[in-house]
Amino acid sequence: LEEITPEESLDYDNSENQLFLEEERRMSHMGFRCLETRRWVICGLIGFLTGLIACLIDIAVEKLAGYKYSAVKQNIEKFTEFGGLSISLILWAVLNSAFVMVGAIAVAFFEPIAAGSGIPQIKCYLNGVKIPRVVRLKTLAIKVFGVICSVAGGLAVGKEGPMIHSGAVVAAGVSQGRSTSLKKDFKIFEYFRRDTEKRDFVSAGAAAGVSAAFGAPVGGVLFSLEEGASFWNQMLTWRIFFASMISTFTLNFFLSIYHGKPGELSSPGLINFGRFDSDVSSYIPFESFIFFSFHFPGGVLGALFNVINYWLTIFRIRYIHRPCLQVMEAMLVAAVTATISFAMIYFSNDCQPLGQDNTEEYSLQLFCADGEYNSMATAFFNTPERSVRSLFHNPPGSYNPLTLGVFTLAYFVLAVWTYGLTVSAGVFIPSLLIGAAWGRLFGILLSTITSSQSIWADPGKYALIGAAAQLVTHACHLCFVLLEHEAHVCGLYDVHIKLQSVPFLHWEAPPTSHWLTAREVMSSPVTCFNRVEKVGRIVDVLSNTSTNHNGFPVVPGKICGLILRSQLIVLLKHKVFVERASSRLSHRKLQLKDFRDAYPRFPPIQSIHVSQDERECMMDLTEFMNPTPYTVPQETSLPRVFKLFRALGLRHLVVVDNENRVVGLVTRKDLARYHLGKDGLEELHLAQT
């Protein structure tokens, strides 16, 4: 299960306090130009490192899958002639279970946040929800190691989702110029140590991951634009596209060197239109109706996938929540996958000739005649990406209808069961493979009722359309992704986000919520501080675990500012008290650098020692608070509040009365708990942010 436990919200609105404004005024035009140059450099580094990681995953999976194939093939060939194929089955199941066990142990016991594809977590992060440990170095290491084990272990999974998560983690680390996990600060890129900047770079990292996974730079940009961008500008678009291009080039370059073809920088994407026997873009008018009709079986299978996986996920939440049970379930699925695959190969009589045009790398003869291979064995021994490529590009006659029909059914069941295991894996490629299988099956059946010389009934073309129809998406970037060799499953990710009660904000408020006002959705009463506040009260408020507020309006009656918990902790840590300033006990004036050095892991209030004498001191918040927080009247409608909160990426929105006095505070949790249900507008219980 892709576990998501939000800790708090991110703040994409800059706190324009006196320190921030003074720093901006001191910066020259050349200084701003240098910052922009650094942003481009960081995006280039993000793309380069993401491409390297994708290359590492590709090579490792290819090597491990090759070793497993060789061992099982030799064993099968040995016992096919003399009997005892059950030993081959046991060997296959043990190898699969061993790979998956190692990967599941790493995830379940060392970093549970690395489970699944990571895309739901990145979607939440870009939406403004802070997920603990989601962009840490340890998470990246376990994610990469885990996905290699999962794919090599023969599970019905893909490595594309984890690549997107990996790119986001790389971006979060590189853009900050330090590693908090390794406690190493390189003293570079310090200006970008805030939520606003970090989020833009994480968008670039996610896009680079998409591009590295599928060779689709524009698809990567559109993914970040659609999933992450509340605020978007032209320069950010070009920087993200630059990161995506660098990622794709890096992956191509190093893979070409690894394969001994440094001059061939071809796209690693799954779909290469030039390899089709017929032109996919040319079709007769009658085919338009056929292509349109593909939405029905694709939608039915996609909906069925989501429903079954939804209830399976609930079962896992209730009963399979201990790490040891999660590892055992993953091993069970690996063994069952091997058993089903072996049984289907054993009973299959789909033998295809080995020819010069045949590009199958993992061919197995089994009971076929000399010079032939078992196509069912190739489908299961191949990595899912290779199987998709075979269904798209192999010539007509490479598969018989029975093989494709049985494979589609079996792989659908395995994919539904596999998604949600405590392993690092994605669901995009399995969905694509299922669609490609039944699409090619449809193309073969169609060709039987038409002339054998017909070009428009090419099965590879219908495999492509079936793969597109199978994807459960609401994404506009799907079209670009398919044209550039990439697509993305979103509906299932939204299901898992909802199951975790994460306060995820969609683009619009529920359509029937106009009758609700800010007064009815806000949190109240609100804990406020005076402009000059007693240190003891600040410590007591921050230490109160029953409230655990993160934002506090500053009021001498009417609202005059807003200050965050993290800012107050830094002030307490540095003893920024009025008495110390007046007696000149403080060594220097606090700067923005002090806040950036503490970002993003601000120390807990329990770690700040405040003596009894210091509790009696006063703290002046004027210089550090945001003097211009966003406010709304208490009669503002929910859709208007929602639009302001979502579009500006706010963390807190202060609600005031007619005299500008604070009456409430709107947070992400207050807005996200309303949704349109069966009985109209309903309230949800959401995780604390």
C-alpha positions as CSV (number, residue, x, y, z in Angstrom):
1,L,0.0,0.0,0.0
2,E,1.3,3.4,-0.9
3,E,1.1,4.9,2.6
4,I,0.5,8.7,2.8
5,T,0.5,10.3,6.2
6,P,0.6,14.1,5.9
7,E,2.4,16.1,8.6
8,E,1.5,19.6,7.6
9,S,1.0,21.8,4.5
10,L,3.6,23.5,2.4
11,D,3.5,27.3,2.0
12,Y,4.0,28.5,-1.6
13,D,3.3,32.1,-0.6
14,N,6.5,34.0,0.3
15,S,6.5,35.6,3.8
16,E,7.2,39.2,2.8
17,N,8.5,40.3,6.2
18,Q,11.1,43.0,6.8
19,L,14.0,40.6,6.4
20,F,12.8,39.4,3.0
21,L,12.1,42.9,1.8
22,E,15.5,44.2,2.9
23,E,17.3,41.3,1.1
24,E,15.4,41.9,-2.1
25,R,16.2,45.6,-2.0
26,R,19.9,44.9,-1.5
27,M,20.0,42.6,-4.5
28,S,21.1,44.2,-7.8
29,H,19.9,43.5,-11.3
30,M,23.0,41.3,-11.9
31,G,22.2,39.4,-8.7
32,F,18.7,38.5,-10.0
33,R,20.3,37.5,-13.3
34,C,22.7,35.2,-11.4
35,L,19.8,33.6,-9.6
36,E,18.1,32.9,-12.8
37,T,21.3,31.3,-14.2
38,R,21.5,29.1,-11.1
39,R,18.0,27.9,-11.7
40,W,18.9,26.7,-15.2
41,V,22.1,25.1,-13.8
42,I,20.1,23.2,-11.1
43,C,17.5,22.0,-13.7
44,G,20.4,20.7,-15.9
45,L,21.9,18.9,-12.9
46,I,18.4,17.4,-12.1
47,G,18.0,16.1,-15.6
48,F,21.5,14.7,-15.7
49,L,21.3,12.8,-12.4
50,T,17.7,11.6,-13.1
51,G,18.9,10.2,-16.4
52,L,21.8,8.4,-14.7
53,I,19.5,6.8,-12.2
54,A,17.1,5.7,-14.9
55,C,20.1,4.2,-16.8
56,L,21.2,2.4,-13.6
57,I,17.7,0.9,-13.1
58,D,17.5,-0.2,-16.8
59,I,20.9,-1.9,-16.8
60,A,20.3,-3.6,-13.4
61,V,16.9,-4.9,-14.4
62,E,18.2,-6.1,-17.7
63,K,21.2,-7.9,-16.1
64,L,19.2,-9.6,-13.3
65,A,16.4,-10.6,-15.7
66,G,19.0,-12.1,-18.0
67,Y,20.6,-14.1,-15.2
68,K,17.2,-15.4,-14.1
69,Y,16.2,-16.3,-17.6
70,S,19.4,-18.2,-18.2
71,A,19.1,-20.2,-15.0
72,V,15.5,-21.1,-15.6
73,K,16.0,-21.8,-19.3
74,Q,18.9,-24.2,-18.7
75,N,16.8,-26.0,-16.0
76,I,13.7,-26.3,-18.2
77,E,15.7,-27.6,-21.2
78,K,17.4,-30.1,-19.0
79,F,14.1,-31.5,-17.5
80,T,12.0,-31.2,-20.7
81,E,13.9,-34.1,-22.1
82,F,14.2,-36.2,-19.0
83,G,11.1,-35.2,-17.1
84,G,10.8,-33.4,-13.7
85,L,9.7,-30.0,-14.8
86,S,8.3,-29.4,-11.3
87,I,11.9,-28.7,-10.3
88,S,12.0,-25.9,-12.9
89,L,8.8,-24.4,-11.4
90,I,10.2,-24.5,-7.9
91,L,13.4,-22.8,-9.2
92,W,11.5,-20.1,-10.9
93,A,9.2,-19.5,-7.9
94,V,12.2,-19.4,-5.5
95,L,14.1,-16.9,-7.7
96,N,11.1,-14.6,-8.0
97,S,10.3,-14.8,-4.3
98,A,14.0,-14.2,-3.4
99,F,14.2,-11.0,-5.5
100,V,10.8,-9.7,-4.2
101,M,11.6,-10.7,-0.6
102,V,14.8,-8.6,-0.6
103,G,13.0,-5.6,-2.1
104,A,10.0,-5.9,0.2
105,I,12.2,-6.1,3.3
106,A,14.0,-3.0,2.3
107,V,10.7,-1.1,1.9
108,A,8.7,-2.5,4.8
109,F,11.4,-2.3,7.5
110,F,13.7,0.5,6.3
111,E,11.5,3.1,4.4
112,P,7.8,2.4,4.0
113,I,7.3,5.6,2.1
114,A,9.2,4.1,-0.8
115,A,6.4,1.6,-1.4
116,G,4.4,1.8,-4.7
117,S,5.1,4.1,-7.5
118,G,5.5,7.3,-5.4
119,I,3.3,9.3,-7.8
120,P,0.5,9.8,-5.3
121,Q,3.0,11.2,-2.8
122,I,4.5,13.5,-5.4
123,K,1.1,14.6,-6.6
124,C,0.3,15.5,-2.9
125,Y,3.6,17.3,-2.5
126,L,3.0,19.4,-5.6
127,N,-0.5,20.0,-4.4
128,G,0.8,21.5,-1.1
129,V,0.7,18.5,1.3
130,K,3.9,17.8,3.1
131,I,4.5,14.1,3.2
132,P,7.2,13.1,5.8
133,R,10.4,11.6,4.2
134,V,9.0,11.6,0.7
135,V,12.0,13.5,-0.8
136,R,14.8,12.2,1.3
137,L,18.0,10.5,0.1
138,K,17.2,7.3,2.0
139,T,13.8,7.1,0.2
140,L,15.6,7.5,-3.1
141,A,18.0,4.6,-2.3
142,I,15.3,2.2,-1.2
143,K,13.1,3.2,-4.1
144,V,15.7,2.5,-6.7
145,F,16.8,-0.8,-5.1
146,G,13.2,-1.9,-4.5
147,V,12.0,-1.3,-8.0
148,I,15.0,-3.3,-9.4
149,C,14.1,-6.2,-7.2
150,S,10.3,-6.0,-8.0
151,V,10.8,-6.0,-11.8
152,A,13.5,-8.6,-11.7
153,G,11.3,-10.7,-9.5
154,G,8.7,-11.0,-12.2
155,L,5.9,-9.1,-10.6
156,A,3.3,-7.5,-12.8
157,V,4.7,-4.1,-12.3
158,G,6.7,-1.4,-14.1
159,K,9.6,0.9,-13.2
160,E,8.2,4.1,-14.7
161,G,6.4,5.5,-11.7
162,P,9.4,5.1,-9.4
163,M,11.5,6.9,-11.9
164,I,9.2,9.9,-11.5
165,H,9.5,9.7,-7.7
166,S,13.3,9.4,-8.1
167,G,13.5,12.5,-10.2
168,A,11.5,14.5,-7.6
169,V,13.8,13.3,-4.8
170,V,16.9,14.3,-6.9
171,A,15.4,17.7,-7.5
172,A,14.6,18.3,-3.8
173,G,18.2,17.5,-2.8
174,V,20.1,19.2,-5.6
175,S,18.1,22.4,-5.4
176,Q,18.9,22.8,-1.7
177,G,22.7,22.4,-2.1
178,R,22.9,20.0,0.8
179,S,21.9,16.6,2.2
180,T,20.2,16.7,5.6
181,S,20.3,12.9,5.7
182,L,24.1,12.9,5.4
183,K,24.4,16.1,7.4
184,K,26.5,17.7,4.6
185,D,26.0,21.3,3.5
186,F,27.8,22.4,0.4
187,K,26.9,26.1,1.1
188,I,25.4,26.6,-2.4
189,F,21.9,27.4,-3.7
190,E,21.0,28.7,-0.2
191,Y,18.6,31.2,-1.7
192,F,16.3,28.4,-2.9
193,R,15.8,26.9,0.6
194,R,12.1,27.6,0.8
195,D,8.8,25.9,-0.2
196,T,8.2,28.2,-3.2
197,E,11.5,27.5,-5.0
198,K,11.8,23.9,-3.9
199,R,8.4,23.0,-5.3
200,D,9.3,24.4,-8.7
201,F,12.4,22.2,-8.8
202,V,10.5,19.2,-7.7
203,S,8.1,19.8,-10.6
204,A,11.2,19.8,-12.9
205,G,12.4,16.5,-11.3
206,A,9.1,14.8,-11.8
207,A,9.1,15.9,-15.4
208,A,12.6,14.6,-15.8
209,G,11.5,11.3,-14.4
210,V,8.7,11.1,-16.9
211,S,11.0,12.0,-19.7
212,A,13.6,9.4,-18.6
213,A,11.0,6.7,-18.2
214,F,9.4,7.2,-21.6
215,G,11.6,9.5,-23.7
216,A,8.9,12.2,-23.8
217,P,10.1,15.6,-22.8
218,V,6.9,17.4,-23.7
219,G,4.9,14.8,-21.9
220,G,7.0,15.5,-18.8
221,V,6.3,19.2,-19.0
222,L,2.6,18.6,-19.3
223,F,2.6,16.2,-16.4
224,S,4.2,18.8,-14.1
225,L,1.9,21.5,-15.5
226,E,-1.2,19.4,-14.9
227,E,-0.4,17.7,-11.6
228,G,1.7,20.3,-9.9
229,A,1.5,23.8,-11.2
230,S,-0.8,26.1,-9.3
231,F,1.5,28.9,-10.4
232,W,3.1,28.7,-13.8
233,N,5.1,31.0,-16.0
234,Q,6.8,30.7,-19.3
235,M,10.3,30.7,-17.9
236,L,9.5,27.8,-15.6
237,T,8.1,25.9,-18.6
238,W,11.3,26.2,-20.5
239,R,13.4,25.2,-17.5
240,I,11.4,22.1,-16.9
241,F,11.6,21.2,-20.6
242,F,15.3,21.7,-20.4
243,A,15.6,19.3,-17.5
244,S,13.5,16.8,-19.4
245,M,15.6,17.0,-22.5
246,I,18.8,16.6,-20.5
247,S,17.4,13.6,-18.7
248,T,16.4,11.9,-21.9
249,F,19.8,12.7,-23.6
250,T,21.7,11.4,-20.5
251,L,19.8,8.1,-20.5
252,N,20.2,7.6,-24.2
253,F,23.9,8.5,-24.1
254,F,24.9,6.1,-21.3
255,L,22.7,3.3,-22.5
256,S,24.2,3.6,-26.0
257,I,27.7,3.3,-24.5
258,Y,26.7,0.3,-22.4
259,H,25.3,-1.5,-25.5
260,G,28.5,-0.6,-27.4
261,K,26.7,1.8,-29.8
262,P,27.8,5.3,-28.7
263,G,26.7,6.9,-32.0
264,E,23.1,5.7,-31.8
265,L,21.1,7.9,-29.5
266,S,17.7,6.5,-30.2
267,S,14.7,7.1,-28.0
268,P,14.2,4.6,-25.2
269,G,10.5,5.0,-25.4
270,L,8.1,2.1,-25.8
271,I,6.4,3.3,-28.9
272,N,8.4,3.8,-32.1
273,F,6.0,4.5,-35.0
274,G,8.6,3.9,-37.6
275,R,8.7,0.3,-36.7
276,F,5.1,-0.5,-37.5
277,D,4.5,-2.5,-40.7
278,S,1.8,0.0,-41.7
279,D,1.3,3.7,-41.0
280,V,-0.7,4.0,-37.8
281,S,-1.7,7.6,-38.7
282,S,-3.4,6.5,-41.9
283,Y,-6.7,4.7,-41.6
284,I,-10.0,4.5,-43.5
285,P,-13.1,6.3,-42.1
286,F,-14.6,3.1,-40.9
287,E,-11.7,2.6,-38.5
288,S,-12.7,5.9,-36.6
289,F,-15.7,4.1,-35.3
290,I,-13.6,1.1,-34.3
291,F,-11.1,3.2,-32.5
292,F,-13.9,5.1,-30.7
293,S,-15.5,1.8,-29.6
294,F,-12.2,0.8,-27.9
295,H,-13.1,3.2,-25.1
296,F,-15.9,0.9,-23.9
297,P,-13.8,-2.3,-23.1
298,G,-10.9,-0.1,-21.9
299,G,-13.2,1.8,-19.6
300,V,-14.9,-1.3,-18.3
301,L,-11.6,-3.0,-17.5
302,G,-10.1,0.1,-16.0
303,A,-13.1,0.6,-13.8
304,L,-13.1,-3.0,-12.8
305,F,-9.3,-2.7,-12.0
306,N,-9.9,0.3,-9.7
307,V,-12.9,-1.2,-7.9
308,I,-11.2,-4.5,-7.1
309,N,-8.0,-2.8,-6.1
310,Y,-9.9,-0.4,-3.9
311,W,-11.4,-3.2,-1.8
312,L,-8.2,-5.1,-1.8
313,T,-6.4,-2.0,-0.5
314,I,-9.0,-1.6,2.3
315,F,-8.4,-5.3,3.2
316,R,-4.6,-4.6,3.4
317,I,-5.1,-1.5,5.6
318,R,-7.2,-3.5,8.1
319,Y,-5.3,-6.8,8.2
320,I,-1.9,-6.6,6.5
321,H,-0.3,-3.7,8.3
322,R,2.6,-5.4,10.0
323,P,5.9,-5.4,8.1
324,C,6.4,-9.1,8.3
325,L,3.0,-9.8,6.9
326,Q,3.6,-7.3,4.1
327,V,6.8,-9.1,3.1
328,M,5.1,-12.5,3.3
329,E,2.3,-11.2,1.0
330,A,4.8,-9.9,-1.5
331,M,6.6,-13.2,-1.6
332,L,3.3,-15.1,-2.0
333,V,2.3,-12.9,-5.0
334,A,5.8,-13.5,-6.5
335,A,5.4,-17.3,-6.1
336,V,1.9,-17.4,-7.5
337,T,2.9,-15.2,-10.4
338,A,5.7,-17.7,-11.3
339,T,3.3,-20.6,-10.9
340,I,0.6,-19.2,-13.1
341,S,3.2,-18.2,-15.7
342,F,4.7,-21.6,-15.7
343,A,1.3,-23.4,-16.0
344,M,0.3,-21.2,-18.9
345,I,3.7,-21.8,-20.7
346,Y,3.4,-25.5,-20.0
347,F,-0.1,-25.9,-21.5
348,S,0.5,-23.4,-24.4
349,N,1.1,-24.8,-27.9
350,D,1.7,-21.4,-29.5
351,C,4.9,-22.1,-31.3
352,Q,6.4,-19.4,-33.6
353,P,9.3,-19.7,-36.0
354,L,12.6,-18.1,-35.1
355,G,13.6,-15.9,-38.0
356,Q,15.9,-13.1,-38.8
357,D,13.2,-10.5,-38.3
358,N,12.3,-11.9,-34.9
359,T,13.8,-9.7,-32.1
360,E,12.7,-11.8,-29.1
361,E,15.5,-11.9,-26.7
362,Y,14.1,-14.3,-24.2
363,S,13.0,-17.2,-26.4
364,L,12.2,-20.7,-25.0
365,Q,11.7,-23.8,-27.1
366,L,10.1,-26.1,-24.5
367,F,7.9,-28.6,-26.4
368,C,8.1,-26.7,-29.7
369,A,10.0,-28.1,-32.7
370,D,13.5,-27.1,-33.6
371,G,13.7,-23.5,-34.9
372,E,10.6,-22.5,-33.0
373,Y,9.9,-20.8,-29.7
374,N,7.0,-20.7,-27.3
375,S,5.4,-17.2,-27.6
376,M,3.7,-17.5,-24.2
377,A,7.1,-18.1,-22.5
378,T,8.5,-15.0,-24.2
379,A,5.6,-12.9,-23.0
380,F,6.2,-13.9,-19.3
381,F,10.0,-14.0,-19.4
382,N,10.3,-10.6,-21.0
383,T,10.2,-7.5,-18.8
384,P,6.8,-5.8,-19.1
385,E,8.3,-3.0,-21.3
386,R,9.7,-5.6,-23.7
387,S,6.4,-7.4,-23.9
388,V,4.6,-4.1,-24.7
389,R,7.1,-3.4,-27.4
390,S,6.6,-6.9,-28.9
391,L,2.8,-6.5,-29.0
392,F,3.2,-3.1,-30.7
393,H,5.9,-4.0,-33.3
394,N,6.0,-7.8,-33.9
395,P,4.7,-8.7,-37.4
396,P,1.3,-10.3,-37.8
397,G,1.2,-14.0,-36.9
398,S,3.6,-13.7,-33.9
399,Y,0.7,-14.5,-31.4
400,N,-2.4,-16.6,-31.8
401,P,-5.7,-15.4,-30.3
402,L,-5.9,-18.0,-27.5
403,T,-2.5,-17.0,-26.2
404,L,-3.4,-13.3,-26.1
405,G,-6.8,-14.0,-24.5
406,V,-5.5,-16.2,-21.7
407,F,-2.5,-13.8,-21.2
408,T,-4.8,-10.8,-20.9
409,L,-7.0,-12.4,-18.3
410,A,-4.1,-13.8,-16.2
411,Y,-2.1,-10.6,-16.3
412,F,-5.1,-8.5,-15.4
413,V,-5.7,-10.6,-12.2
414,L,-2.0,-10.5,-11.3
415,A,-1.7,-6.8,-11.9
416,V,-4.8,-6.0,-9.7
417,W,-3.4,-8.2,-6.9
418,T,0.2,-6.8,-7.2
419,Y,-0.6,-3.1,-7.1
420,G,-0.6,-2.0,-3.5
421,L,2.0,-4.5,-2.3
422,T,4.8,-3.1,0.0
423,V,7.3,-3.0,-2.9
424,S,8.6,-0.2,-5.1
425,A,6.7,-0.5,-8.4
426,G,4.4,1.3,-10.8
427,V,1.1,0.4,-12.4
428,F,1.4,2.2,-15.7
429,I,3.2,-0.5,-17.7
430,P,0.9,-3.3,-16.5
431,S,-2.1,-1.3,-17.7
432,L,-0.4,-0.6,-21.0
433,L,0.4,-4.3,-21.4
434,I,-3.1,-5.4,-20.7
435,G,-4.5,-2.9,-23.2
436,A,-2.0,-3.9,-25.8
437,A,-2.8,-7.6,-25.4
438,W,-6.5,-7.3,-25.9
439,G,-6.0,-4.6,-28.5
440,R,-3.8,-6.9,-30.6
441,L,-6.3,-9.8,-30.0
442,F,-9.0,-7.6,-31.5
443,G,-6.8,-6.7,-34.4
444,I,-6.2,-10.4,-35.1
445,L,-9.9,-11.3,-34.9
446,L,-10.6,-8.4,-37.2
447,S,-8.1,-9.5,-39.7
448,T,-9.8,-13.0,-39.9
449,I,-12.9,-11.4,-41.3
450,T,-11.1,-9.3,-43.8
451,S,-8.7,-9.9,-46.7
452,S,-5.3,-11.3,-45.5
453,Q,-3.7,-8.5,-47.5
454,S,-5.6,-5.8,-45.7
455,I,-3.3,-3.1,-44.2
456,W,-5.8,-1.4,-42.0
457,A,-6.2,-4.5,-39.8
458,D,-2.6,-4.6,-38.7
459,P,-2.7,-6.0,-35.1
460,G,0.2,-3.8,-33.9
461,K,-1.9,-0.7,-34.6
462,Y,-4.8,-2.1,-32.6
463,A,-2.4,-3.0,-29.8
464,L,-1.5,0.7,-29.6
465,I,-5.1,1.8,-29.5
466,G,-6.0,-0.8,-26.9
467,A,-3.2,0.3,-24.7
468,A,-4.4,3.9,-24.9
469,A,-8.0,2.9,-24.2
470,Q,-6.9,0.9,-21.1
471,L,-5.3,3.8,-19.4
472,V,-7.6,5.1,-16.7
473,T,-6.8,8.8,-17.0
474,H,-8.2,12.3,-16.9
475,A,-5.0,13.7,-18.2
476,C,-4.6,16.0,-21.2
477,H,-0.9,15.1,-21.4
478,L,-1.9,11.5,-22.5
479,C,-2.1,12.5,-26.1
480,F,1.3,14.0,-26.1
481,V,2.7,11.1,-24.1
482,L,1.4,8.5,-26.6
483,L,2.9,10.5,-29.5
484,E,6.2,10.8,-27.6
485,H,6.2,7.3,-26.2
486,E,4.6,7.9,-22.8
487,A,1.3,7.9,-21.0
488,H,0.2,7.9,-17.4
489,V,-2.4,6.3,-15.2
490,C,-4.0,8.8,-12.8
491,G,-7.4,7.5,-11.7
492,L,-6.0,4.7,-9.6
493,Y,-3.6,7.1,-7.9
494,D,-6.5,9.4,-6.9
495,V,-8.3,6.4,-5.4
496,H,-5.3,5.7,-3.2
497,I,-4.9,9.3,-2.2
498,K,-8.6,9.3,-1.1
499,L,-8.2,6.1,0.8
500,Q,-5.5,7.8,2.9
501,S,-7.7,10.7,3.8
502,V,-5.2,13.2,2.5
503,P,-6.4,16.8,2.2
504,F,-5.8,17.0,-1.5
505,L,-7.3,20.0,-3.2
506,H,-8.7,19.7,-6.7
507,W,-9.0,22.6,-9.1
508,E,-12.5,23.6,-8.2
509,A,-14.7,23.5,-5.1
510,P,-17.7,21.1,-5.1
511,P,-20.4,22.4,-7.4
512,T,-23.1,22.6,-4.7
513,S,-21.0,24.5,-2.2
514,H,-22.0,28.1,-2.9
515,W,-24.3,28.2,0.0
516,L,-21.4,27.6,2.4
517,T,-19.4,30.6,3.7
518,A,-16.0,31.2,5.2
519,R,-17.6,31.5,8.6
520,E,-19.0,27.9,8.4
521,V,-15.8,26.2,7.1
522,M,-13.1,28.1,9.2
523,S,-11.4,26.9,12.3
524,S,-12.1,28.9,15.4
525,P,-11.3,30.1,17.9
526,V,-7.9,31.2,16.7
527,T,-4.7,31.4,18.8
528,C,-3.2,34.8,18.2
529,F,-0.1,36.6,19.4
530,N,0.5,40.2,20.2
531,R,3.1,42.1,18.2
532,V,5.3,42.0,21.3
533,E,4.6,38.7,23.1
534,K,5.8,37.1,26.3
535,V,8.3,34.2,25.6
536,G,6.6,32.0,28.1
537,R,3.2,32.1,26.4
538,I,4.8,31.4,23.0
539,V,6.6,28.3,24.4
540,D,3.3,27.1,26.0
541,V,1.3,27.5,22.8
542,L,3.9,25.8,20.7
543,S,4.2,23.0,23.2
544,N,0.4,22.3,23.3
545,T,0.1,19.0,21.5
546,S,-3.7,19.1,21.5
547,T,-3.7,22.0,19.0
548,N,-0.4,21.8,17.2
549,H,-1.1,24.9,15.1
550,N,1.4,26.0,12.5
551,G,0.2,29.6,11.8
552,F,-0.7,32.4,14.2
553,P,-2.2,35.8,13.4
554,V,-0.5,38.7,15.1
555,V,-3.1,41.2,16.5
556,P,-3.0,44.2,18.6
557,G,-6.8,44.1,18.2
558,K,-7.0,44.2,14.5
559,I,-4.9,41.8,12.4
560,C,-1.4,43.2,11.5
561,G,0.4,40.1,10.4
562,L,0.9,36.3,10.4
563,I,3.8,34.3,11.8
564,L,4.6,30.6,11.4
565,R,5.5,28.0,14.0
566,S,8.8,27.4,12.2
567,Q,9.7,31.1,12.4
568,L,9.0,31.2,16.1
569,I,11.1,28.1,16.8
570,V,14.1,29.8,15.0
571,L,13.5,32.9,17.0
572,L,13.5,30.9,20.3
573,K,16.5,29.0,19.3
574,H,18.5,32.2,18.7
575,K,17.1,33.9,21.8
576,V,15.8,36.9,19.9
577,F,14.4,38.6,22.9
578,V,13.8,42.3,23.5
579,E,15.8,42.3,26.7
580,R,18.9,40.7,25.0
581,A,18.7,43.2,22.1
582,S,18.5,46.2,24.5
583,S,21.4,44.9,26.7
584,R,23.4,44.0,23.5
585,L,23.8,40.4,24.6
586,S,22.9,39.2,21.1
587,H,26.0,38.7,18.9
588,R,24.4,39.7,15.6
589,K,21.1,40.5,14.0
590,L,19.1,37.6,12.7
591,Q,19.1,37.2,8.9
592,L,17.1,35.1,6.4
593,K,20.1,32.8,6.2
594,D,19.3,31.6,9.7
595,F,15.8,30.5,8.7
596,R,17.1,28.9,5.5
597,D,19.7,26.9,7.4
598,A,17.0,25.4,9.6
599,Y,14.8,24.6,6.5
600,P,13.2,22.1,6.0
601,R,13.7,20.1,9.2
602,F,13.0,22.8,11.8
603,P,13.8,21.5,15.3
604,P,10.8,20.5,17.5
605,I,9.9,22.9,20.3
606,Q,10.9,20.2,22.9
607,S,14.5,20.5,21.8
608,I,14.6,24.3,22.5
609,H,15.7,25.0,26.1
610,V,14.1,28.1,27.6
611,S,15.0,29.0,31.2
612,Q,12.5,30.3,33.8
613,D,14.1,33.7,33.6
614,E,13.9,33.7,29.8
615,R,10.2,32.8,29.9
616,E,9.6,36.3,31.5
617,C,11.3,38.0,28.5
618,M,9.4,39.6,25.6
619,M,9.7,38.8,21.9
620,D,9.1,41.5,19.2
621,L,7.5,39.7,16.2
622,T,7.3,42.8,14.0
623,E,10.4,42.2,11.9
624,F,9.7,38.5,11.3
625,M,5.9,38.3,10.7
626,N,4.3,38.6,7.3
627,P,2.7,42.0,7.6
628,T,0.4,41.4,4.6
629,P,-1.3,38.0,5.0
630,Y,-4.3,37.2,2.7
631,T,-7.6,37.8,4.4
632,V,-11.3,37.3,3.4
633,P,-14.5,38.5,5.0
634,Q,-16.5,35.9,6.9
635,E,-19.3,36.1,4.4
636,T,-17.1,34.9,1.5
637,S,-18.5,31.9,-0.3
638,L,-16.7,28.5,-0.2
639,P,-15.9,28.4,-3.9
640,R,-14.4,31.9,-3.7
641,V,-12.3,30.9,-0.7
642,F,-11.3,27.7,-2.4
643,K,-10.2,29.5,-5.6
644,L,-8.1,32.0,-3.7
645,F,-6.5,29.3,-1.5
646,R,-5.8,26.9,-4.4
647,A,-4.6,29.4,-7.0
648,L,-2.2,31.2,-4.7
649,G,-1.0,28.0,-2.9
650,L,-1.8,29.3,0.5
651,R,-1.2,27.5,3.8
652,H,-3.4,29.8,5.9
653,L,-6.2,32.2,5.0
654,V,-7.3,34.6,7.8
655,V,-11.0,35.3,8.1
656,V,-11.9,38.7,9.5
657,D,-15.1,40.6,10.4
658,N,-16.2,44.0,9.3
659,E,-13.7,45.7,11.7
660,N,-10.8,43.6,10.4
661,R,-10.6,41.5,13.6
662,V,-9.6,37.9,13.3
663,V,-12.6,35.5,13.7
664,G,-11.2,32.3,12.1
665,L,-8.5,30.7,10.1
666,V,-9.0,28.6,6.9
667,T,-6.5,25.8,6.3
668,R,-6.2,23.1,3.7
669,K,-8.0,20.6,5.9
670,D,-11.0,22.9,6.3
671,L,-11.5,23.0,2.5
672,A,-10.6,19.5,1.5
673,R,-13.1,17.9,3.9
674,Y,-16.0,18.9,1.6
675,H,-16.8,16.7,-1.4
676,L,-19.8,15.8,-3.5
677,G,-21.2,12.4,-2.4
678,K,-24.3,10.3,-3.1
679,D,-26.4,12.5,-0.8
680,G,-25.1,15.8,-1.9
681,L,-22.3,17.8,-0.1
682,E,-20.6,15.6,2.5
683,E,-17.8,16.1,5.1
684,L,-14.9,13.7,5.3
685,H,-12.6,13.0,8.2
686,L,-9.1,14.0,7.0
687,A,-5.6,13.6,8.3
688,Q,-4.2,16.5,10.3
689,T,-2.2,19.1,8.4
